[in-house]
Amino acid sequence: MTQVSIDSLIQGAISGDYIVSFPTDTVPALAAKPDRSELIFVAKRRSQDKPLILMAASAEALWAYVQGSPVELKVWEQVAASFWPGALTLVLPASAKVPAAMNAIDPTTIGLRVPNFPLALKILEQTGPLATTSANLSGQPPLESIAQIEAQFPEALTLAPSESSTAATASSLPSTVAKWTGSEWEILRQGAVQLEC
């Protein structure tokens, strides 16, 4: 039984010893400290060519993980201000602060997101940025319920039902993924958010 209180889940994530799962504004997340992202790849049986996303409670918590010119940073901040928190993942040039294991095939980029979900934000405010992905075995559809997540990932800490009211609106649509090409946005996956390129 891995259902725990929100405080225990936060402490488990901070310790780096556990992967954790919590609801977001899209599909439930599997998460771990960025420097322990290999835990997620092992649990999901996920190949290293599928990068993880860095999720945080605010844009400010994420900017240290990217590098760009002052002009680029201004563009990124404007998009973040328009769509975060929300279902938009920005793929930006990674700084040296990003563990290479998060994106082994291309460690020069990192996907960033701030979810629009109060419970996820409450967790991320205390853990700091976490390496995240959808809660499912690689290649399978995202899992929707705590029971499904527990069955597939018995090693993950999940929230006890009393802690994880899903009254807030979650969408089964994934986030839109937009990659910065150096001068404009390239949509890698169209999801819940429409971004004008």
N, C-alpha and C positions, 0 to 999 in steps of 0.2 A: 504494500500500500504506500503510494508516494504522495498522497494528497496532504498538503501542508497549509499552514497559515501564510498570509502574504509576507509577514516578517521572516518566517523560516525560508520561504522561497527566495526572498531578497538576499538573505545571508548565504544561502546555498550558492546563488549566482556569484556573489562577491567573493566567496572563498575560492572559486575557480574549480571546485571539486565536482560540480554537478552541471548537467544541462537542465534547463527549466523550460516550462511551457506556460504561456499566458495568452489570453485573447487579445486581438488587436482590432482595428477598424476593418480589416479584410479577413484573412484566414488566421487561425491560431498560429502563434510563433513557437519555434524551438529556439532557445537562446543559450549563449555561454559567454564568458568573458572573452574578449577578442584574442587574447594570447592563449586561450584554451580552445580555439575553434576546431581543433582536430577532434574534440569530443563529439561535435555535431556530425562531422564527416563519417566517423566510425558508426555512430548510432543510426544514421540514415542510410548507411551503405552507399554513400554518395561519392562519385568520382571527383577528383581534385579539379576538374575543368569546369565545375559549376560553382561560381563564387558565392560567398555569403554577403549579406547586407549588414551594414552597421546602423543600428537603430538607437535613437536617443530621445530624451524628453524635450530637447530644444535644438534649434539650428546652431546656437552658440556652442553647444557641447560637441558639435561635429566638425566645426571649421578647422580645428587643429589637425584633423586627419586628411585634409586636402591641401594641395598647393596650386597656386595659379597667380597670374598677374593681378594687380589691383583692379584693373578693368574687368577681368573675368570674375573676380570675387564679388564685385558689385552686381554683375549679371546674376550670379548664383544666389546672392542674398535677396535680390528682388524676386526671383522665382520662388525661393523658400518662403519669403514673406507672404506671397500670394497663395501658396498651396499647402504649407505646413502649419499646423499638423494636418496630415491628409494622406491619401493613397497615391503618393507620387514618390518614386525612388529616383534619385539623381545619381548618375554614374559620373564621377569626377576624377581628376588626376589625384592619385594617392600621395600623401606625405610619408616620410620615413616612420611615422608613428603607427602606421597600419601594419599589423603582423602579416608577413608574406603568405602565410597559410590561409588567410581569408580569401585570397584570390591567387592561387598558385599558378594558374595558367597565364595571368596577366597582372602581376603585382603592382603595375603602374596605375591601376584604377581601383576605385572603391565605390560601391553603391551605398547611398545614405538615405535614411528616411526618419521622419518624426510621425508616429501614428496618431490618428485623431480618435483616441480611445482613453477615457479617464483612468481606467485601471492599469493599462499598459504604461501610461505616462507616470502614474504614481510609482510603479515598480522602477522604471528607467531613471526617474529623478534620484532614486537612492542607489541604484547599482552603477550609474554612469552608462556610457554607450555599451551595447552588447552586440556581439555577432549573432545574426538571426537568419532564419529561413522558415519556410512553411513546415508545419508538423505533419510529416508523412515520410514513408520510405521513398527513396529516390525513384522517380518515374511513375509513382502512384498518385491518385488524387489527394488533395489536402484533407486531413481529418478535421471533423467539425466538432466532436464532443470530447469532453474530458475522459469519458470511458474508453473511447477509441484510442486516444493518445496514450492513456495508461496501458492499454493492452499491447500497443505496438512499441512503446518506449517505457518499459517498466523502470528503467534507471533514471528517468526524468522526474523532476519535482513538478507537480501540478497543484493548482489551487483547490482547496476543499470547496465544495459547492456553496457553502455559506459565504466564502470569500470572493466568489467569481460570478456575481450576478451578471447575466448577459442581457439585462434590460436595455443597455446602450445598443445603438444600431451597429451591427457588424454586417459587412457585405461579403458575399462569397466571391465577389470579383477580386482578382489580384490587383496589386498596385500597378499603375502605369510606370514603365521604366524608360527614362530619357537619358541618353549619354551625351556629354559635352564633347564636341569634335574639335574644339579649339576656336570655333567661330559661331557655331549654332548647335541646336539640339537635334539628335537623331533618336527617333522613337524605336526602342528595341522591343517593347511589348506594350500594346494598347490595353489599358485596364480601366479603372474607375475614373481617372482624371483625364480631361482633354487638355493637352498642352499645345498651345500654338507655337509652331517651330519658326 
